[in-house]
Amino acid sequence: MGLTGAGAVVPPEHRVAVIGDISGHLDELRTELRRLGADGATGRLPADLTVVQVGDLIHRGPASDAVITLVDGYLTHQPTQWVQLVGNHEAHYLRDPVFHWADGISARSRDTLRRWWAGGQMRVATWVRDDDESFLITHAGVTAGFWRTALSVTSSVEQAAITINSLIGANDGALFRAGAMLHGRRRARSVGPVWAATGTELLPSWLDTTLPFSQIHGHDSIFDWQRRRFRAADELARLTVLDQEAKHETTVLPGGRIIGIDPGHGSQPRHPWRAWEIRASAAQALPGFGGSGIR
């Protein structure tokens, strides 16, 4: 730590990296962690880094079980530096399945996911803040409808994360409510933060409402990175800035931004891509569940 001219203690700068959907690609995850400063031999995260992973660790790629094993190591040995969120593909093994997936994961991996969930090592929401902006982080994003009905229109990003996580076991139906992603044209007004479709549910829901805080999400994208075209209304496309190198999309709306970070990995990884990063001199490496966030 350093001292200012007035003698105040200033915490060292801390980094938070939010990693999008990994989709069973172990080598991609390891490579990105090394870029962020993880030890090349042991994988250990540097002391100045906290990782938030937005869910969908598994499926599509060839190494879902190995990805779960790697993350389990971080949750066991560096638990204050790895925040794991649940995606709809993890939820497939935590609840009655709502979709079919031909290539599943091992019984051991299923048990690991259930252990994380039961033990509070995997939750639905967290938040991060720097000096200028606050971000709610979930797998698929919080729609305006969910904000009104489940979050009581709170303007506090911390309270939003606390309330979302308090619904686990108390109102799973709200958390895991699906809409267009499962039901096609049938959209759910208050689709949950594990299933909201970006182009048809998440972003359109905020067009006539001021964002209470910014958001970061994975799950899907309004831009098709493979075909290089938008899959959303022109109005949303005009409000969105693309980072082709990072595979990030930033939609600027009244009150804040909604940032999508799903790189769109399929059976083959999408290149290039990288985590979304934030730096804050007052950051603390705290697990972002319950009342704690990453500041």
C-alpha positions in Angstrom: 0.0 0.0 0.0 1.1 3.6 -0.5 0.5 6.9 1.2 -1.0 10.1 -0.2 0.3 13.5 0.6 -2.2 13.7 3.4 -1.0 10.4 4.9 -4.1 8.4 3.9 -3.5 4.7 3.1 -4.3 4.0 -0.5 -5.0 0.3 -1.4 -3.0 -1.1 -4.3 -4.8 -1.2 -7.7 -6.8 -4.4 -8.1 -8.0 -6.0 -11.3 -11.3 -7.8 -11.9 -11.6 -9.9 -15.0 -15.1 -11.1 -16.1 -14.8 -14.2 -18.3 -17.6 -15.1 -20.7 -19.0 -18.5 -21.6 -16.2 -21.1 -21.8 -18.4 -23.9 -23.3 -16.0 -26.8 -22.5 -12.8 -25.3 -24.0 -10.1 -26.0 -21.4 -7.2 -24.7 -23.4 -9.0 -21.4 -24.1 -9.6 -20.9 -20.4 -6.1 -21.7 -19.5 -4.7 -19.4 -22.2 -6.8 -16.5 -21.0 -5.9 -17.0 -17.4 -2.2 -16.9 -18.3 -2.8 -13.7 -20.2 -4.3 -12.3 -17.1 -1.2 -13.3 -15.1 -1.9 -16.8 -13.8 1.3 -18.8 -13.3 2.1 -20.8 -16.4 3.1 -23.9 -14.4 0.7 -24.0 -11.5 -2.1 -21.9 -12.8 -2.2 -19.9 -9.6 -3.8 -16.5 -9.9 -1.8 -13.4 -9.0 -2.7 -11.6 -5.8 -4.0 -8.5 -7.6 -6.6 -10.4 -9.7 -10.2 -11.6 -9.0 -11.9 -13.6 -11.7 -15.7 -13.7 -12.2 -16.9 -16.4 -14.6 -20.5 -15.8 -15.8 -21.5 -19.5 -16.3 -21.8 -21.9 -19.2 -18.5 -23.5 -18.3 -19.6 -26.6 -20.0 -21.0 -28.3 -23.2 -20.1 -27.8 -26.9 -16.3 -28.1 -26.5 -14.4 -31.3 -25.9 -13.3 -30.8 -22.2 -16.2 -29.9 -20.0 -15.1 -32.3 -17.2 -11.6 -30.9 -17.2 -12.9 -27.3 -17.1 -15.0 -28.1 -14.0 -11.9 -29.7 -12.4 -9.8 -26.6 -13.1 -12.4 -24.3 -11.6 -13.0 -26.5 -8.6 -9.3 -26.1 -7.9 -9.7 -22.3 -7.8 -12.8 -22.5 -5.7 -10.9 -24.7 -3.2 -7.5 -23.1 -3.1 -8.2 -19.5 -4.0 -11.8 -19.0 -3.1 -11.6 -15.2 -2.6 -10.3 -14.8 -6.1 -12.7 -16.8 -8.1 -16.4 -15.9 -8.3 -18.5 -18.6 -10.1 -21.9 -17.8 -11.5 -24.5 -20.3 -12.8 -25.4 -20.5 -16.4 -28.3 -22.3 -18.0 -26.0 -25.2 -19.0 -25.0 -25.7 -15.3 -28.6 -25.4 -14.3 -29.3 -28.4 -16.6 -27.8 -30.6 -13.8 -29.1 -28.7 -10.8 -32.8 -28.9 -11.6 -35.1 -31.0 -13.8 -33.7 -30.6 -17.3 -35.6 -28.4 -19.6 -33.6 -29.1 -22.8 -31.8 -32.1 -24.3 -28.0 -32.2 -24.6 -26.5 -35.3 -26.2 -23.0 -35.0 -24.8 -23.3 -34.6 -21.1 -20.7 -34.5 -18.3 -19.5 -37.2 -16.0 -21.2 -38.2 -12.8 -18.3 -36.7 -10.9 -18.7 -33.4 -12.6 -22.4 -33.4 -11.9 -21.7 -34.0 -8.3 -19.2 -31.1 -8.3 -21.7 -28.7 -9.7 -24.3 -29.7 -7.1 -21.7 -29.3 -4.4 -20.9 -25.8 -5.5 -24.6 -24.9 -5.6 -25.4 -26.4 -2.3 -22.4 -24.9 -0.6 -22.8 -21.4 -1.9 -19.7 -21.5 -4.2 -21.9 -20.9 -7.2 -24.6 -18.3 -7.3 -26.7 -16.3 -9.7 -25.4 -12.7 -9.3 -22.5 -10.5 -8.2 -21.5 -6.9 -8.8 -18.4 -4.8 -9.3 -17.8 -1.1 -8.9 -15.1 1.3 -9.7 -15.0 5.0 -9.0 -17.4 5.9 -11.9 -19.8 3.0 -12.5 -21.5 0.0 -10.9 -22.2 -3.3 -12.8 -24.5 -6.1 -12.0 -23.1 -9.4 -13.3 -25.3 -12.4 -14.1 -25.3 -15.1 -16.8 -28.0 -13.7 -19.1 -28.7 -10.2 -17.7 -31.6 -8.7 -15.8 -34.6 -7.5 -17.8 -36.6 -4.5 -16.9 -39.5 -6.8 -16.1 -37.5 -8.9 -13.7 -36.2 -5.7 -12.1 -39.7 -4.5 -11.5 -41.3 -7.8 -10.3 -38.4 -9.5 -8.4 -36.1 -6.6 -7.4 -38.7 -4.0 -6.5 -37.0 -1.4 -8.8 -34.0 -1.0 -6.6 -31.3 1.4 -7.8 -28.7 -0.3 -5.6 -26.5 -2.8 -7.5 -25.5 -4.4 -4.2 -29.1 -4.9 -3.1 -30.0 -6.2 -6.6 -27.3 -8.9 -6.3 -28.3 -9.7 -2.7 -32.0 -10.1 -3.6 -31.3 -12.2 -6.7 -29.2 -14.7 -4.6 -31.8 -14.7 -1.9 -34.3 -16.2 -4.4 -32.2 -19.4 -4.6 -34.4 -22.1 -3.0 -37.0 -19.5 -2.2 -38.2 -18.7 -5.7 -36.3 -20.8 -8.2 -39.2 -20.4 -10.6 -38.4 -16.7 -11.0 -34.6 -17.2 -11.3 -34.9 -20.0 -13.9 -37.9 -18.8 -15.9 -37.2 -19.2 -19.6 -38.7 -17.3 -22.5 -37.6 -16.9 -26.1 -34.5 -19.0 -25.8 -36.6 -22.1 -25.1 -40.0 -21.1 -26.4 -39.2 -19.3 -29.6 -41.6 -16.4 -30.1 -43.1 -16.8 -26.7 -41.3 -14.2 -24.6 -41.5 -14.1 -20.9 -42.1 -10.5 -19.6 -40.0 -11.2 -16.5 -37.7 -14.0 -17.9 -35.0 -14.9 -15.3 -31.3 -13.9 -15.3 -30.2 -17.3 -16.3 -32.3 -17.5 -19.6 -32.9 -13.9 -20.9 -32.3 -13.7 -24.7 -30.2 -10.6 -25.4 -31.7 -9.4 -28.6 -35.4 -10.1 -28.0 -35.8 -9.8 -24.2 -32.9 -8.2 -22.3 -32.0 -5.2 -24.4 -35.5 -4.3 -25.7 -36.9 -4.4 -22.2 -34.8 -1.3 -21.2 -35.5 0.9 -24.2 -38.2 2.8 -22.5 -36.7 2.6 -19.0 -33.6 4.2 -17.4 -31.1 1.6 -16.3 -30.6 1.8 -12.5 -27.0 0.4 -13.0 -24.9 -1.0 -15.8 -24.8 -4.8 -16.4 -22.4 -7.4 -17.7 -23.7 -10.7 -19.0 -22.8 -13.8 -21.2 -25.2 -16.4 -22.5 -25.7 -15.0 -26.0 -25.0 -12.0 -28.2 -27.0 -9.6 -30.4 -24.1 -9.9 -32.9 -23.3 -13.0 -34.8 -19.5 -13.1 -34.6 -19.3 -15.9 -37.2 -21.6 -14.4 -39.8 -20.6 -10.8 -38.8 -24.1 -9.4 -38.7 -26.5 -8.2 -36.0 -29.4 -10.4 -35.0 -31.4 -7.7 -33.3 -33.5 -4.7 -34.3 -31.8 -1.8 -36.1 -32.5 0.5 -33.1 -30.4 -1.8 -30.8 -27.7 -2.2 -33.4 -27.3 1.6 -33.6 -26.9 1.8 -29.8 -24.2 -0.9 -29.8 -20.5 -0.7 -30.1 -18.5 -3.8 -31.0 -15.1 -4.9 -29.9 -14.1 -7.5 -32.5 -10.9 -8.4 -30.8 -12.4 -9.0 -27.4 -15.8 -10.3 -28.7 -17.6 -7.7 -26.5 -20.7 -5.7 -27.4 -21.6 -2.6 -25.5 -25.1 -1.2 -25.8 -25.4 2.3 -24.4 -28.8 3.1 -22.9 -30.1 5.9 -20.6 -28.6 5.4 -17.2 -25.7 3.1 -18.2 -24.4 0.3 -20.4 -25.2 -3.4 -21.0 -22.1 -5.3 -21.9 -22.3 -8.7 -23.5 -19.1 -10.9 -23.3 -20.2 -14.3 -24.7 -17.5 -15.0 -27.4 -19.8 -17.6 -29.0 -17.6 -20.7 -28.7 -19.1 -23.7 -30.4 -17.6 -27.1 -31.0 -14.5 -25.0 -32.0 -13.4 -22.0 -30.1 -14.0 -18.5 -31.4 -10.8 -16.4 -32.0 -9.8 -13.9 -30.8 -11.6 -13.2 -27.5 -10.7 -12.0 -24.0 -12.2 -11.2 -20.6 -13.7 -7.9 -19.8 -11.5 -6.1 -17.2 -11.9 -3.3 -14.7 -9.3 -1.7 -12.5 -10.0 0.2 -9.3 -7.6 1.6 -6.7 -10.1 0.7 -3.9 -10.9 -2.8 -5.2 -11.1 -5.7 -2.8 -10.9 -9.3 -3.8 -14.1 -10.4 -2.2 -16.5 -13.2 -3.1 -19.4 -11.5 -4.7 -22.3 -13.3 -3.0 -24.6 -12.2 -0.2 -23.7 -8.7 0.9 -20.2 -8.6 -0.6 -19.3 -7.4 -4.0 -16.0 -6.5 -5.7 -15.2 -2.9 -5.3 
